[in-house]
Amino acid sequence: MSQHKLLQLIDQVKPNLQPLNTHYMAQFSVAERQDYATMLAAVITGTGTVTEAQSRLFGMLLTAMELENEVANYYQLAQELNSGFIERYVLENKRTNKANVLLFDSSILCYLGSQSDNQSTLLNSINSLFGVDDYVLMFCNVLIHNDLSYVNEYVCLTLDKDELYDDYFNVKNEDYKEYCNRKGRSYEFPSKEQFFNNYNIDIKSEDCYLTEKFNQSLNIDNLIFVGDYNESSYYLIAKDKQNHSRFFWGIGMFNIIDGFTVQYKSNVTPKIYIDFKNEFSAWSEFFKDLEVKK
């Protein structure tokens, strides 16, 4: 079934409505940007049939680099490349951020093309020749192939605060009320604002990765969500900043330290986020929009 005419028109204007952020290469001279664009064009045209998605995205990259959106012209330049140009480009850009960006951009463009062994061979060659940093492969695996096996300081975990408080309130409210009545204490369940103002949140788990990466105060505005972390059980620890009491709750157990215990299975799941390196900032909005990504 052919695509609806309106959807075709939307696809055509989408690059203008949802452009990439300013590309890392935009800070360099026109000649350097043009050489970079020609290298990308060579990646696209040298691995098989060029898809419409590749051409559209390449045009978006040209605009993000503040170059004229002349896709066909760069495809022609790519056909005219010789070994001297390639050798010079590698020597001038080896082990630089330009090389890192080249592999990342190339990986995305190849992903949108016709999958082939030639693509894998080409990307491996770029990685080897340019001495690309290891973290670039991690970003490629996470964002393009949904593979979290490569983790480092750019991957972090946090909990959604609304989910965290709702979980705390829904399970704990009646129990806490009963506990206070039994102890003859006044009952006043903390509001969401009071809870996060008065308690520090921590996580306790036998999973070292979870405990090392967890950051409850994480600012996620400029991060990219890549999935839920469901690999292990854990306890959440909410510690009163005045040290009056501590609340533990997590998968399997809920406990108030000063004597009251109730079994509880938490529904709160840590969220996995990735923090882009500056040289990849052109893609930050792109990967937040799954419709554009696909």
N, C-alpha and C positions, 0 to 999 in steps of 0.2 A: 504494500500500500504506500503510495507516495505521500510525502509530508504535506500537511495542510498549507495552502498558500500564505495565510497569515503568519503561521509559524516560520515559514521561510523568510518572510519580510522581517520578523522579529529577530531572527538569527543574524540577518544582514546589518541591522542597526545596533545590535547588542554591543559590539565593540565601542561604539560611540556613547552608549548609555551606561555601560559598565566597563570603563577602561581600566587597564592595569595602573598601579601606582607608578610613580617615576622610577625608571630603571636605574640600577647601579651605574651603568655605562653612560648615563646622561651627563655625568660630570666631566667626561673626557672630550678630547677634541673631535671635530667632525670626522676627520680621517680615521681616528681610532674606532669611533662608533661604526663607521661604514665597513671597516675591516671586520669588526665583530659580527655585524649583520651579515656580511658575506659568508663568514664561517658558519653561521646558523643556517643560512640558505643552502650551503653545501651539505650540511647534515640532513636537511629535509629532502633535497633532491637526489642525494646519493644513496638512499636506502630503499628505493622502490617507488611506487606510485605515490604522488603527493595527494593527500586528502584535503577536502574542503576545510575541515577543522584545523589542520596544520597551517594552511594559508591564512585563515582568519586570525589564528592566534599569532602567527608570525607578523601579520600586519599590526596587531595590537602591541607587539613587542617593539616594532619600529616606532610607533607613536610614543610609547613609554620611554624610548631612548631619544626622543625629540628629533627623529629623522622623518623625512617624507615617507608616507605610506606607499612606497613603490615596490610592491612585492615582486612583480614580474621582472623588474630591473635587477633586483638582487639574485633572483633565480638565474638570470642570464650571466651575471658576474660569477656566480658559483660554477657555472659550466666552463668558465674560462680560467679557472684557477690552475696554477702549476705548482710543482714541487718546491720551487724557490719561495713562493709566497707562504706555503705551509711551514717550511723550515724557519723562515724569518719570524712568522707569527708565534710559533712554539718557543723559539729562543727568547723573544721579547716578553712573553707572557707566562712562562713556566713558573710554577709555584707562586702565583699571585691570586688575588681575589677575582681577577678577570677570568682566570682559568677555572676557578670554582664555579663562577656564574655560568660559564660556557657549558660545563658538564650538566649543571642543573637545568638550564634552559633546554639543552639538547635532549635531555632525558624526558622532559615533558612533551616536547615536540614529537619525539619518537613514539611515545606512548599513544599519541593521537593519530599515529600513522598505521600502516599495515604492518603488523608484527612480523619480524623476520629475524633469522640468525645474523644477518648482516648488521642489523641495528645493534644487537648486543656486542658484536665484534667491534663496531665503530665506537660505541660508548666506552668499552674497555680500553680501546686504543687512546681515546681522549684522556681518560683517567690516568693511564700510564705515561703518555708522552708529556702531559702538562704537570704531572706531580700533584694532582688534586688532593686536597685535604680530606681526611677520613670522614669528617662530619658531613660532607656533601652527600656521600653515599647513604648516610643515615637519613638525611632529609628526603632523599629520593625514595628510599625504601618505605619510609613512614607515609609520606604524602601521596606518592604515586601508586605504590604497591600494597599499601595498608599492612606493612610488615614492621612490627615493633621489636624485632630481635636486636636491632642496633640502637642502643640507648646511651645517652650521655647527659652532660649538664644542660642540654637544650630541651630535654623532656622533663616534665614535672607533673605532679598530681595534686589535686585539690578536691574539696567538697563544695557542692553548691550550697550556699548559705540558707536559701529558702528551704531546700530539701532537708538540710541539717536541723533547722529549728522545727519544722513541721514534724519530723521524725521524733525529735525530743519531746515536743508538746503532746502529740497524739498518744504516745505510749506512756509518757511519764505523768501527765496531768492528774489522772485519777489516783495513781499510786502515790504521788507526792501529797495529794490532798489527804488521803487516808493516813499516811505516815505522820503528817503534821497533826491531824486530829488525835491520833493515838498518843503522840508525845505531848499533847496540850500546847502546841505551838500555833501561832497565827499562820493562816494559809494565804500566800500571795505568789502565784506562779509568775515568774519573770516574763516580761514581754520580749519580743525578738530583739529590740534595741538594748534592753537591759541585759539580755543573755550575752550578746556579743560584746557589750561594754564591760561586763563583769567577769567573763570567763575566758580563759585561754584554752584553745582546742589543740589537742595533740592526738597522735595515733600510736597504738601499741600493737605490734605484730611480729611474728617470727620471720616474716618476709623482709629481708634487709632492704630490698629495692623499694618497697612500699614506705618504710619508715624513713629512708634517706631522701626520697623524692617528695614526700608529702609537705605541702605548704598551704596552711589554711588561710593565710593572709594574702595569697597570691592575687595580683591584679591581672585579670584575664582579658582586659579590653584589647590589648594588642597581641594576644596569643591565639593560636589556632587549635580548636578542639578536634581531637583525633579518635576519641572513643572512650569507653568505660574500662576501668581496671577491675577485672573479676578474678584475679589469680589467687587470692588468699583470703582467709578470715582475719579479722582484726578487732581491736577494741578502740573505741574513741574515748578520749579522756578530756573531760571538761573540768578544768581546775579553777576554782574561785580565786580571783586575783587577791582577795583579802584572806585567802587560806581558811575560809570557814568550812568548806566541804568540797568533796570531789565527786564527780559523777562519771561512771564508766558505762558505756553502752556500745554494743557492736554485734557481730554475728555470734549469737549463742548466749549472751549474758548481759544482764543489766545489774548494776550494783551501786548503792549509796554507801560510802565507806563507813559511816557511823552506825551501821547495824541493819539496814533494810535491804533485802535482795529479792529480785524477781527475774525470772528467765525472759529473755527478749532477743529476737532475731531482727537485726537492723535491715532496713531496705535502702539505706544510703550507700551509694556506690561511688568510690573515688573517680574523678574525671581526669583524663589524660590530655594535657595540652603541650604544644610545642612552641618554642620561642624562636622566631626566625633570626638568623644572622642578618646584619644590616645589608649585606650585598644581595639578599633575596627579598628585600622589602617590596619590590614590585609585585610580588605574588601574594602578599598577605591577605588582600581582599578576595583575590581569585579563589583561594582555597577555603575561604569562608562561605563561598557560594557554590554549593555542590552542583547546581544546574549548569553553571559555566564550566566547572571542572570536567564534567562528563561530556 
